[in-house]
Amino acid sequence: MDKSKVEKEAKEVLDNFVGALKKIKTSSDDDNFYVFRDEFEREENDETCVGFKSKLLGNAPNKNDDFVIAEKGAWKNG
């Protein structure tokens, strides 16, 4: 698949989505983006995500033992 074509299609999708969001009417009360809950923290327990580490490292293109090697700022454009 052509990279420039995918980028162009992704930009169109995002632009359409942003345009749709801009059309939504909000009141001044909607400026507060807080949700107040009685329980706002999860309880800690001894459960672990079995296989998480191996899945994470298995998907990493560059790794060293137990660490993912990433180029600093490579995800930024510009």
N, C-alpha and C positions, 0 to 999 in steps of 0.2 A: 504494500500500500504506500502511496506517495505521501511523504511527511508533510509537504506544504499543503496538500489537499486536506489532510486530517486537521492540521492547524487552522486552516481557513474554516472548515466545518465546525470545529470546536468554538472558534471565535464567534461564528454566527449564532450558535446555540446559546452561548453565554450572553451575547448582546441582546438576543430575543428575551432571555430570562430577565436580564436587568431592566429591559423596557417594560416587561410585564409587572415587575416589582414596583417600578416608578408610577404605574397607573393605580396602584392600590391607595385608596384614601385612608388616611389615619388622622386621629384627633391629637391634640396636644398632650392628652393623657397617655398616648402610646409611646411617648418619648422615653418612658422608664421601662427598661428591659430587664427588670428584676422579677424573680419569682420567689416569694417568701413561702417557706415550707417549715412544718414542725420538725421534720427530720431532714437536715440538709447534708449530713455526712453519712457515708456508708460505714457499716460496722466492719472492722478488720477481723479476719479469721485466718486460719492456718492453711486454707485451700490454695493450691497453686494451679496455674494453667498448665496442665500436662501437655508436653510437646511444644509449648510456645517458643521456647528458646531454639529448639532445633528447626522449627518452621521459619522463624525469623532469620536465623543464620543460613538456612537453606535457600531463602529468597534473595539474600544479599549477594550482589555480584562480586564484591571484594570483602574478604573477611580475614581475620587473623586470630586463630584459636576461638576465644569467646567474644570477640569484638568485631563490629562492623566498621570497615574502613570507608570513610566518605570524604570526598573532596570538599573542603570548606567553601561554602558559598556557591557550589556548582549548580544549585537549584535556582539561583537568581538569574533573572534576565538583565543583562547589562552590567 
